[in-house]
Amino acid sequence: MNVVQKYNGRCVDTIDKIKAIAKHVAETRQEGDGLVIVASAMGRTTDRLMKMAQEVGEEIPKRELDALLATGEQQSVALLAIALNNLGVPAVSMTGFQSGFITNDYHTNAKIKEINTEKVEEIIAQGKVAVVAGFQGVSEDGDVTTLGRGGSDITAVAIAAHLEWPCEVYSTTDCLYTVDPQVYPQAKRLPAITYEEMMELANLGADKLETRSVELAKKYGVKLFLGKSLERDKSKGTYIMNNDNLLVEDMPVTGMSIQEDIAIFTLKNVKNDGRTVAECFKILGELNINVDMISQQSTGKDTCSVSFSCTRAQGKELKKHIDADKAFAGVTVECEEDLAMISLVGVGMATHSGVASEVFNVLAANDIKYYHITTSEISISVTVDMEWKIKAALALAQAFDL
């Protein structure tokens, strides 16, 4: 079987774990199988490298940060290739550049412009395992770039799409659950979920897969599997597939995601001419800030207020730019912090009425104050104070039989 396998940082955070993966590959790989392994940096290596950069100086050019952070994945794949070779499995480690990832020059959150897997395919044709550094590429100018949060997922799915192979994503948990089991121990295992639901859950805070990777998988028809590292029984994992292959009529809600560190920012005294608001969201786009729960209200003949949610760090970055931009003269920025966003997701919502009503009833019955609310065809999200996060999640999980 030809397959791309991706292992996250916790799977490779010690030498013993790296050796265990190599042993697992040696025992399960059949003659003639094509295999590409994509690995993240070991454990908290990225955090450690970031801390080192901060110790060197307050100003960290993003180009240099990318050059530094990319070394974490290179360490993992080199060690894994060494372990495989020592078990008689010929393997070659590859950087993002060597594996053909050409990106734009948006450092720390680059987008793929082109993939040339010719060298990867050469290694596979030689009967060797290609062990590819996730998270990284190279710009057209030759600078090292990184793909942002969850970048190794994007690397794995992009290679799988190019080779037309399935992609298996491994972590230290068995599968995807309806709710985080640490929050709700009664959460159910999800044997399968649609691309749309996985994208929505990922976008709303679930950390099993990066949103862009699922989007790529859906676009190019990549068969995705989530499972536990070293587990041979695939029935214990979760498959991500097209809606056509799942029965969802009796399941209005498939799962829940919980996102912390949410803040609601409100811009007041904004000129109600459309241009100032447009400029604000232009800045958000340039900063690659993905906002949610947007609302605009007129506060006078010529002014309005605009509210939206994002992470606290993103909001502070935006405020810096607004304060320095003359177009926002007179605009004040207020912030409601220490919030959590709880989201219910399910393609069945499109054909079931009353989900929003039930959410409001549950929150009211439990005296839980909520702030912004946003809905899509397959999701509904509410923000609550962090102190009410667990109570709200448990009440909603029970109400929707998650």
C-alpha positions as a Markdown table, in Angstrom:
| # | Residue | x | y | z |
|---|---|---|---|---|
| 1 | Met | 0.0 | 0.0 | 0.0 |
| 2 | Asn | 1.2 | 3.5 | -0.9 |
| 3 | Val | 0.6 | 6.0 | 1.9 |
| 4 | Val | 1.8 | 9.3 | 3.5 |
| 5 | Gln | 2.1 | 9.1 | 7.3 |
| 6 | Lys | 2.4 | 12.1 | 9.5 |
| 7 | Tyr | 3.5 | 12.0 | 13.1 |
| 8 | Asn | 3.0 | 15.0 | 15.4 |
| 9 | Gly | 5.5 | 16.4 | 17.9 |
| 10 | Arg | 4.3 | 14.3 | 20.9 |
| 11 | Cys | 4.9 | 11.1 | 18.8 |
| 12 | Val | 8.6 | 12.0 | 18.3 |
| 13 | Asp | 9.4 | 13.9 | 21.5 |
| 14 | Thr | 12.0 | 11.3 | 22.7 |
| 15 | Ile | 14.6 | 9.1 | 21.1 |
| 16 | Asp | 12.8 | 6.0 | 22.3 |
| 17 | Lys | 9.6 | 7.1 | 20.6 |
| 18 | Ile | 11.5 | 7.8 | 17.3 |
| 19 | Lys | 13.0 | 4.3 | 17.5 |
| 20 | Ala | 9.6 | 2.8 | 18.2 |
| 21 | Ile | 8.1 | 4.4 | 15.1 |
| 22 | Ala | 11.1 | 3.1 | 13.1 |
| 23 | Lys | 10.5 | -0.4 | 14.5 |
| 24 | His | 6.8 | -0.2 | 13.7 |
| 25 | Val | 7.5 | 0.8 | 10.1 |
| 26 | Ala | 10.1 | -2.0 | 9.7 |
| 27 | Glu | 7.5 | -4.5 | 11.0 |
| 28 | Thr | 4.5 | -3.3 | 9.0 |
| 29 | Arg | 6.0 | -2.1 | 5.7 |
| 30 | Gln | 5.6 | -4.7 | 2.9 |
| 31 | Glu | 7.9 | -5.1 | 0.0 |
| 32 | Gly | 6.9 | -2.7 | -2.8 |
| 33 | Asp | 5.0 | -0.4 | -0.5 |
| 34 | Gly | 5.6 | 3.3 | -1.2 |
| 35 | Leu | 6.0 | 5.3 | 2.0 |
| 36 | Val | 6.4 | 9.0 | 2.8 |
| 37 | Ile | 6.7 | 10.0 | 6.5 |
| 38 | Val | 6.2 | 13.6 | 7.5 |
| 39 | Ala | 7.3 | 14.5 | 11.0 |
| 40 | Ser | 6.9 | 17.6 | 13.3 |
| 41 | Ala | 9.5 | 18.9 | 15.6 |
| 42 | Met | 10.2 | 16.9 | 18.7 |
| 43 | Gly | 7.9 | 17.8 | 21.6 |
| 44 | Arg | 8.2 | 21.4 | 22.6 |
| 45 | Thr | 11.2 | 22.1 | 20.4 |
| 46 | Thr | 9.5 | 25.0 | 18.5 |
| 47 | Asp | 8.6 | 26.7 | 21.8 |
| 48 | Arg | 12.2 | 26.2 | 23.0 |
| 49 | Leu | 13.6 | 27.7 | 19.8 |
| 50 | Met | 11.2 | 30.7 | 20.1 |
| 51 | Lys | 12.3 | 31.3 | 23.6 |
| 52 | Met | 15.9 | 31.3 | 22.5 |
| 53 | Ala | 15.1 | 33.9 | 19.8 |
| 54 | Gln | 13.4 | 36.1 | 22.4 |
| 55 | Glu | 16.4 | 35.8 | 24.7 |
| 56 | Val | 18.7 | 37.1 | 21.9 |
| 57 | Gly | 16.7 | 40.2 | 21.3 |
| 58 | Glu | 13.2 | 41.8 | 21.4 |
| 59 | Glu | 13.1 | 42.5 | 17.6 |
| 60 | Ile | 12.9 | 39.1 | 15.7 |
| 61 | Pro | 12.9 | 39.5 | 11.9 |
| 62 | Lys | 10.4 | 36.9 | 10.6 |
| 63 | Arg | 12.8 | 35.7 | 7.9 |
| 64 | Glu | 15.3 | 34.8 | 10.6 |
| 65 | Leu | 12.6 | 33.2 | 12.8 |
| 66 | Asp | 11.6 | 30.9 | 10.0 |
| 67 | Ala | 15.2 | 29.9 | 9.4 |
| 68 | Leu | 15.5 | 29.0 | 13.1 |
| 69 | Leu | 12.1 | 27.3 | 13.6 |
| 70 | Ala | 12.7 | 25.1 | 10.5 |
| 71 | Thr | 15.6 | 23.4 | 12.2 |
| 72 | Gly | 13.2 | 21.6 | 14.6 |
| 73 | Glu | 11.6 | 19.5 | 11.9 |
| 74 | Gln | 14.9 | 18.8 | 10.2 |
| 75 | Gln | 16.2 | 17.4 | 13.5 |
| 76 | Ser | 13.2 | 15.0 | 13.8 |
| 77 | Val | 13.4 | 13.6 | 10.2 |
| 78 | Ala | 17.2 | 13.1 | 10.3 |
| 79 | Leu | 16.9 | 11.1 | 13.5 |
| 80 | Leu | 14.0 | 9.1 | 12.2 |
| 81 | Ala | 15.9 | 8.3 | 9.0 |
| 82 | Ile | 18.9 | 7.2 | 11.0 |
| 83 | Ala | 16.7 | 4.9 | 13.1 |
| 84 | Leu | 15.1 | 3.4 | 10.0 |
| 85 | Asn | 18.4 | 2.8 | 8.3 |
| 86 | Asn | 19.7 | 1.0 | 11.4 |
| 87 | Leu | 16.8 | -1.4 | 11.3 |
| 88 | Gly | 17.5 | -2.2 | 7.6 |
| 89 | Val | 14.9 | 0.1 | 6.2 |
| 90 | Pro | 16.6 | 2.4 | 3.6 |
| 91 | Ala | 15.4 | 6.0 | 4.3 |
| 92 | Val | 16.4 | 9.5 | 3.3 |
| 93 | Ser | 15.5 | 12.6 | 5.2 |
| 94 | Met | 14.5 | 15.7 | 3.3 |
| 95 | Thr | 13.9 | 19.4 | 4.0 |
| 96 | Gly | 10.9 | 21.3 | 2.7 |
| 97 | Phe | 13.1 | 22.7 | -0.1 |
| 98 | Gln | 14.4 | 19.3 | -1.1 |
| 99 | Ser | 10.9 | 17.9 | -1.1 |
| 100 | Gly | 9.8 | 20.6 | -3.6 |
| 101 | Phe | 7.7 | 23.0 | -1.5 |
| 102 | Ile | 7.7 | 26.5 | -3.1 |
| 103 | Thr | 5.8 | 29.1 | -1.1 |
| 104 | Asn | 5.1 | 32.8 | -1.2 |
| 105 | Asp | 7.3 | 35.0 | 1.0 |
| 106 | Tyr | 4.9 | 35.6 | 3.8 |
| 107 | His | 7.2 | 34.4 | 6.6 |
| 108 | Thr | 5.9 | 32.4 | 9.6 |
| 109 | Asn | 2.6 | 31.7 | 7.7 |
| 110 | Ala | 3.5 | 31.0 | 4.1 |
| 111 | Lys | 1.1 | 29.6 | 1.5 |
| 112 | Ile | 2.2 | 26.9 | -1.0 |
| 113 | Lys | 2.5 | 28.1 | -4.5 |
| 114 | Glu | 3.9 | 25.0 | -6.2 |
| 115 | Ile | 5.0 | 21.5 | -5.3 |
| 116 | Asn | 7.5 | 19.5 | -7.2 |
| 117 | Thr | 7.7 | 16.0 | -5.7 |
| 118 | Glu | 10.2 | 14.7 | -8.3 |
| 119 | Lys | 13.0 | 14.1 | -5.8 |
| 120 | Val | 10.5 | 12.4 | -3.3 |
| 121 | Glu | 9.3 | 10.1 | -6.1 |
| 122 | Glu | 12.9 | 9.3 | -7.1 |
| 123 | Ile | 13.6 | 8.1 | -3.5 |
| 124 | Ile | 10.4 | 6.1 | -3.4 |
| 125 | Ala | 11.3 | 4.5 | -6.8 |
| 126 | Gln | 14.6 | 3.4 | -5.3 |
| 127 | Gly | 12.6 | 1.4 | -2.6 |
| 128 | Lys | 13.5 | 3.9 | 0.1 |
| 129 | Val | 11.3 | 5.7 | 2.6 |
| 130 | Ala | 11.2 | 9.5 | 2.1 |
| 131 | Val | 11.2 | 11.2 | 5.5 |
| 132 | Val | 10.1 | 14.8 | 5.0 |
| 133 | Ala | 10.4 | 17.7 | 7.3 |
| 134 | Gly | 6.9 | 19.2 | 7.8 |
| 135 | Phe | 5.9 | 22.8 | 8.3 |
| 136 | Gln | 8.5 | 24.3 | 5.9 |
| 137 | Gly | 9.2 | 25.3 | 2.4 |
| 138 | Val | 11.3 | 27.8 | 0.5 |
| 139 | Ser | 10.2 | 31.1 | -1.2 |
| 140 | Glu | 10.9 | 31.9 | -4.9 |
| 141 | Asp | 13.8 | 34.0 | -3.6 |
| 142 | Gly | 15.4 | 31.0 | -1.9 |
| 143 | Asp | 14.5 | 31.9 | 1.7 |
| 144 | Val | 13.3 | 29.3 | 4.2 |
| 145 | Thr | 9.6 | 29.8 | 5.0 |
| 146 | Thr | 7.3 | 28.1 | 7.5 |
| 147 | Leu | 3.6 | 27.2 | 6.9 |
| 148 | Gly | 2.2 | 28.4 | 10.2 |
| 149 | Arg | 0.2 | 26.6 | 12.8 |
| 150 | Gly | -0.4 | 22.9 | 11.9 |
| 151 | Gly | 2.0 | 23.3 | 9.0 |
| 152 | Ser | 3.1 | 19.7 | 9.1 |
| 153 | Asp | -0.5 | 18.6 | 8.5 |
| 154 | Ile | -0.5 | 20.8 | 5.4 |
| 155 | Thr | 2.8 | 19.3 | 4.2 |
| 156 | Ala | 1.5 | 15.7 | 4.6 |
| 157 | Val | -1.8 | 16.3 | 2.8 |
| 158 | Ala | -0.2 | 18.3 | 0.0 |
| 159 | Ile | 2.3 | 15.5 | -0.7 |
| 160 | Ala | -0.6 | 12.9 | -0.6 |
| 161 | Ala | -2.6 | 15.1 | -2.9 |
| 162 | His | 0.2 | 15.3 | -5.4 |
| 163 | Leu | 1.0 | 11.6 | -5.3 |
| 164 | Glu | -2.7 | 10.7 | -5.2 |
| 165 | Trp | -2.1 | 8.6 | -2.1 |
| 166 | Pro | -4.1 | 8.4 | 1.2 |
| 167 | Cys | -2.8 | 10.2 | 4.2 |
| 168 | Glu | -2.7 | 8.9 | 7.8 |
| 169 | Val | -2.2 | 11.4 | 10.6 |
| 170 | Tyr | -0.9 | 10.0 | 13.9 |
| 171 | Ser | -0.9 | 11.5 | 17.4 |
| 172 | Thr | -1.0 | 10.2 | 21.0 |
| 173 | Thr | -4.8 | 9.8 | 21.0 |
| 174 | Asp | -6.9 | 7.0 | 19.5 |
| 175 | Cys | -9.3 | 9.1 | 17.4 |
| 176 | Leu | -11.5 | 12.1 | 17.2 |
| 177 | Tyr | -14.2 | 12.3 | 19.9 |
| 178 | Thr | -17.5 | 14.2 | 20.0 |
| 179 | Val | -16.1 | 16.3 | 22.8 |
| 180 | Asp | -12.6 | 16.6 | 24.3 |
| 181 | Pro | -12.7 | 13.6 | 26.8 |
| 182 | Gln | -10.7 | 15.6 | 29.3 |
| 183 | Val | -13.7 | 18.0 | 29.5 |
| 184 | Tyr | -16.5 | 15.4 | 29.1 |
| 185 | Pro | -15.4 | 11.8 | 29.9 |
| 186 | Gln | -18.6 | 10.4 | 28.4 |
| 187 | Ala | -17.6 | 11.7 | 25.0 |
| 188 | Lys | -18.2 | 9.2 | 22.1 |
| 189 | Arg | -15.6 | 8.0 | 19.6 |
| 190 | Leu | -16.3 | 9.2 | 16.0 |
| 191 | Pro | -15.4 | 6.4 | 13.6 |
| 192 | Ala | -16.0 | 8.8 | 10.7 |
| 193 | Ile | -16.7 | 12.5 | 10.0 |
| 194 | Thr | -17.2 | 14.6 | 6.9 |
| 195 | Tyr | -14.6 | 17.0 | 5.5 |
| 196 | Glu | -16.9 | 19.9 | 6.1 |
| 197 | Glu | -17.4 | 19.0 | 9.8 |
| 198 | Met | -13.7 | 18.5 | 10.3 |
| 199 | Met | -12.9 | 21.8 | 8.7 |
| 200 | Glu | -15.4 | 23.6 | 10.9 |
| 201 | Leu | -14.2 | 21.9 | 14.0 |
| 202 | Ala | -10.6 | 22.7 | 13.2 |
| 203 | Asn | -11.4 | 26.3 | 12.4 |
| 204 | Leu | -13.3 | 26.7 | 15.6 |
| 205 | Gly | -10.6 | 25.4 | 17.9 |
| 206 | Ala | -10.2 | 21.6 | 17.6 |
| 207 | Asp | -6.5 | 20.8 | 17.3 |
| 208 | Lys | -6.5 | 17.4 | 15.7 |
| 209 | Leu | -6.0 | 18.7 | 12.2 |
| 210 | Glu | -5.2 | 22.1 | 10.7 |
| 211 | Thr | -8.0 | 23.7 | 8.7 |
| 212 | Arg | -6.0 | 24.3 | 5.6 |
| 213 | Ser | -4.9 | 20.7 | 5.5 |
| 214 | Val | -8.5 | 19.4 | 5.6 |
| 215 | Glu | -9.5 | 21.9 | 2.9 |
| 216 | Leu | -6.7 | 20.6 | 0.7 |
| 217 | Ala | -7.8 | 17.0 | 1.4 |
| 218 | Lys | -11.4 | 17.8 | 0.4 |
| 219 | Lys | -10.4 | 19.7 | -2.7 |
| 220 | Tyr | -8.1 | 16.9 | -4.0 |
| 221 | Gly | -10.0 | 13.9 | -2.7 |
| 222 | Val | -7.3 | 12.8 | -0.3 |
| 223 | Lys | -8.5 | 10.0 | 2.0 |
| 224 | Leu | -7.7 | 11.1 | 5.6 |
| 225 | Phe | -7.3 | 8.9 | 8.7 |
| 226 | Leu | -6.7 | 10.0 | 12.3 |
| 227 | Gly | -5.2 | 7.4 | 14.6 |
| 228 | Lys | -2.9 | 6.7 | 17.5 |
| 229 | Ser | 0.8 | 6.2 | 16.8 |
| 230 | Leu | 1.9 | 2.6 | 16.6 |
| 231 | Glu | -1.7 | 1.3 | 16.7 |
| 232 | Arg | -2.2 | -1.4 | 14.0 |
| 233 | Asp | -6.0 | -1.7 | 14.4 |
| 234 | Lys | -7.4 | 1.0 | 12.0 |
| 235 | Ser | -11.0 | 0.4 | 13.4 |
| 236 | Lys | -10.0 | 2.4 | 16.5 |
| 237 | Gly | -9.3 | 5.6 | 14.5 |
| 238 | Thr | -11.4 | 8.2 | 12.6 |
| 239 | Tyr | -11.9 | 8.4 | 8.9 |
| 240 | Ile | -12.6 | 11.8 | 7.2 |
| 241 | Met | -14.7 | 11.4 | 4.1 |
| 242 | Asn | -17.3 | 12.9 | 1.8 |
| 243 | Asn | -20.8 | 13.6 | 3.0 |
| 244 | Asp | -22.1 | 11.0 | 0.5 |
| 245 | Asn | -20.6 | 8.2 | 2.5 |
| 246 | Leu | -22.1 | 9.0 | 5.9 |
| 247 | Leu | -25.6 | 8.8 | 7.3 |
| 248 | Val | -26.3 | 12.1 | 9.1 |
| 249 | Glu | -30.1 | 12.4 | 9.1 |
| 250 | Asp | -30.4 | 11.5 | 12.8 |
| 251 | Met | -27.4 | 13.4 | 13.9 |
| 252 | Pro | -27.9 | 17.2 | 13.9 |
| 253 | Val | -24.8 | 17.7 | 16.0 |
| 254 | Thr | -21.7 | 15.6 | 15.4 |
| 255 | Gly | -19.2 | 17.2 | 17.7 |
| 256 | Met | -18.1 | 20.1 | 19.8 |
| 257 | Ser | -15.0 | 22.3 | 19.8 |
| 258 | Ile | -13.8 | 24.5 | 22.6 |
| 259 | Gln | -11.5 | 27.4 | 22.0 |
| 260 | Glu | -9.8 | 29.4 | 24.8 |
| 261 | Asp | -8.0 | 32.7 | 24.8 |
| 262 | Ile | -10.8 | 34.4 | 22.9 |
| 263 | Ala | -11.3 | 38.2 | 23.1 |
| 264 | Ile | -14.1 | 40.4 | 21.7 |
| 265 | Phe | -12.8 | 43.6 | 20.3 |
| 266 | Thr | -15.1 | 46.6 | 19.7 |
| 267 | Leu | -14.1 | 49.6 | 17.7 |
| 268 | Lys | -16.1 | 52.7 | 18.6 |
| 269 | Asn | -16.6 | 56.0 | 16.9 |
| 270 | Val | -15.8 | 54.5 | 13.5 |
| 271 | Lys | -16.8 | 56.7 | 10.5 |
| 272 | Asn | -20.0 | 55.2 | 9.0 |
| 273 | Asp | -18.8 | 55.6 | 5.5 |
| 274 | Gly | -17.8 | 52.0 | 4.8 |
| 275 | Arg | -14.2 | 52.9 | 4.0 |
| 276 | Thr | -12.9 | 52.9 | 7.6 |
| 277 | Val | -14.4 | 49.5 | 8.3 |
| 278 | Ala | -13.0 | 48.2 | 5.0 |
| 279 | Glu | -9.6 | 49.5 | 6.0 |
| 280 | Cys | -9.8 | 47.7 | 9.3 |
| 281 | Phe | -10.6 | 44.4 | 7.7 |
| 282 | Lys | -7.8 | 45.0 | 5.1 |
| 283 | Ile | -5.4 | 45.2 | 8.0 |
| 284 | Leu | -6.8 | 42.0 | 9.5 |
| 285 | Gly | -6.3 | 40.3 | 6.2 |
| 286 | Glu | -2.7 | 41.6 | 5.9 |
| 287 | Leu | -2.0 | 40.3 | 9.4 |
| 288 | Asn | -3.6 | 37.0 | 8.5 |
| 289 | Ile | -6.0 | 37.3 | 11.4 |
| 290 | Asn | -9.1 | 35.1 | 11.0 |
| 291 | Val | -11.9 | 36.9 | 12.8 |
| 292 | Asp | -15.3 | 35.5 | 13.8 |
| 293 | Met | -18.6 | 36.8 | 15.2 |
| 294 | Ile | -18.6 | 40.1 | 13.3 |
| 295 | Ser | -21.3 | 42.7 | 14.1 |
| 296 | Gln | -21.7 | 46.4 | 13.2 |
| 297 | Gln | -24.1 | 48.8 | 14.8 |
| 298 | Ser | -24.9 | 52.4 | 14.0 |
| 299 | Thr | -24.2 | 54.7 | 17.0 |
| 300 | Gly | -25.1 | 58.0 | 15.4 |
| 301 | Lys | -25.7 | 59.7 | 12.1 |
| 302 | Asp | -22.1 | 59.4 | 11.0 |
| 303 | Thr | -20.6 | 56.8 | 13.3 |
| 304 | Cys | -20.9 | 53.1 | 14.1 |
| 305 | Ser | -19.3 | 50.4 | 16.2 |
| 306 | Val | -17.8 | 47.2 | 14.9 |
| 307 | Ser | -17.2 | 44.1 | 17.1 |
| 308 | Phe | -15.5 | 40.8 | 16.3 |
| 309 | Ser | -13.7 | 38.0 | 18.1 |
| 310 | Cys | -10.2 | 36.7 | 17.7 |
| 311 | Thr | -7.4 | 35.6 | 20.0 |
| 312 | Arg | -6.1 | 38.2 | 22.5 |
| 313 | Ala | -2.6 | 38.2 | 20.8 |
| 314 | Gln | -4.1 | 38.9 | 17.4 |
| 315 | Gly | -6.3 | 41.7 | 18.8 |
| 316 | Lys | -3.3 | 43.4 | 20.3 |
| 317 | Glu | -1.4 | 43.2 | 17.1 |
| 318 | Leu | -4.4 | 44.8 | 15.3 |
| 319 | Lys | -4.7 | 47.6 | 17.9 |
| 320 | Lys | -1.0 | 48.5 | 17.3 |
| 321 | His | -1.7 | 49.1 | 13.6 |
| 322 | Ile | -5.0 | 51.0 | 14.3 |
| 323 | Asp | -3.2 | 53.3 | 16.7 |
| 324 | Ala | -0.6 | 54.1 | 14.1 |
| 325 | Asp | -3.0 | 54.6 | 11.2 |
| 326 | Lys | -4.3 | 58.1 | 10.7 |
| 327 | Ala | -7.5 | 56.7 | 9.1 |
| 328 | Phe | -8.6 | 55.6 | 12.5 |
| 329 | Ala | -8.1 | 59.0 | 14.3 |
| 330 | Gly | -10.7 | 59.2 | 17.0 |
| 331 | Val | -11.5 | 55.5 | 17.0 |
| 332 | Thr | -11.3 | 53.8 | 20.4 |
| 333 | Val | -10.7 | 50.1 | 20.9 |
| 334 | Glu | -12.4 | 48.2 | 23.8 |
| 335 | Cys | -11.7 | 44.6 | 24.7 |
| 336 | Glu | -13.6 | 41.9 | 26.6 |
| 337 | Glu | -11.0 | 39.2 | 27.5 |
| 338 | Asp | -10.8 | 35.8 | 29.2 |
| 339 | Leu | -13.5 | 34.3 | 27.1 |
| 340 | Ala | -14.0 | 30.8 | 25.6 |
| 341 | Met | -15.9 | 29.9 | 22.4 |
| 342 | Ile | -18.0 | 26.8 | 22.4 |
| 343 | Ser | -19.1 | 25.5 | 19.0 |
| 344 | Leu | -21.5 | 22.8 | 18.0 |
| 345 | Val | -20.8 | 21.3 | 14.5 |
| 346 | Gly | -22.8 | 18.9 | 12.4 |
| 347 | Val | -23.8 | 18.7 | 8.7 |
| 348 | Gly | -27.2 | 17.5 | 10.0 |
| 349 | Met | -28.0 | 21.0 | 11.2 |
| 350 | Ala | -28.7 | 21.9 | 7.6 |
| 351 | Thr | -31.8 | 19.7 | 7.7 |
| 352 | His | -32.8 | 20.0 | 11.4 |
| 353 | Ser | -34.5 | 23.0 | 12.9 |
| 354 | Gly | -34.5 | 24.0 | 16.5 |
| 355 | Val | -30.8 | 23.6 | 17.2 |
| 356 | Ala | -30.2 | 27.3 | 18.0 |
| 357 | Ser | -33.3 | 27.3 | 20.2 |
| 358 | Glu | -32.1 | 24.4 | 22.2 |
| 359 | Val | -28.7 | 26.0 | 22.7 |
| 360 | Phe | -30.3 | 29.1 | 24.1 |
| 361 | Asn | -32.7 | 27.1 | 26.3 |
| 362 | Val | -29.8 | 25.1 | 27.7 |
| 363 | Leu | -27.7 | 28.2 | 28.5 |
| 364 | Ala | -30.7 | 29.9 | 30.1 |
| 365 | Ala | -31.6 | 26.9 | 32.2 |
| 366 | Asn | -28.1 | 26.8 | 33.6 |
| 367 | Asp | -27.8 | 30.6 | 34.2 |
| 368 | Ile | -24.9 | 30.9 | 31.8 |
| 369 | Lys | -24.2 | 34.4 | 30.4 |
| 370 | Tyr | -23.1 | 34.4 | 26.8 |
| 371 | Tyr | -21.8 | 37.2 | 24.5 |
| 372 | His | -21.5 | 37.0 | 20.8 |
| 373 | Ile | -23.3 | 34.2 | 18.8 |
| 374 | Thr | -22.5 | 33.2 | 15.3 |
| 375 | Thr | -24.0 | 30.5 | 13.0 |
| 376 | Ser | -23.3 | 28.8 | 9.7 |
| 377 | Glu | -25.2 | 26.1 | 7.9 |
| 378 | Ile | -23.4 | 23.5 | 9.9 |
| 379 | Ser | -22.4 | 25.2 | 13.2 |
| 380 | Ile | -23.4 | 27.4 | 16.0 |
| 381 | Ser | -20.9 | 29.1 | 18.3 |
| 382 | Val | -21.2 | 31.1 | 21.5 |
| 383 | Thr | -18.7 | 32.9 | 23.7 |
| 384 | Val | -18.8 | 32.6 | 27.5 |
| 385 | Asp | -16.7 | 33.7 | 30.3 |
| 386 | Met | -13.8 | 31.3 | 31.0 |
| 387 | Glu | -15.3 | 30.5 | 34.4 |
| 388 | Trp | -18.4 | 29.1 | 32.7 |
| 389 | Lys | -16.6 | 27.1 | 30.0 |
| 390 | Ile | -16.8 | 23.7 | 31.6 |
| 391 | Lys | -20.4 | 24.1 | 32.8 |
| 392 | Ala | -21.6 | 25.3 | 29.4 |
| 393 | Ala | -19.7 | 22.5 | 27.6 |
| 394 | Leu | -21.1 | 19.8 | 29.8 |
| 395 | Ala | -24.7 | 21.1 | 29.6 |
| 396 | Leu | -24.6 | 21.3 | 25.8 |
| 397 | Ala | -22.9 | 17.9 | 25.5 |
| 398 | Gln | -25.6 | 16.3 | 27.5 |
| 399 | Ala | -28.4 | 18.1 | 25.7 |
| 400 | Phe | -27.2 | 17.0 | 22.3 |
| 401 | Asp | -26.2 | 13.4 | 23.4 |
| 402 | Leu | -22.5 | 13.9 | 22.5 |
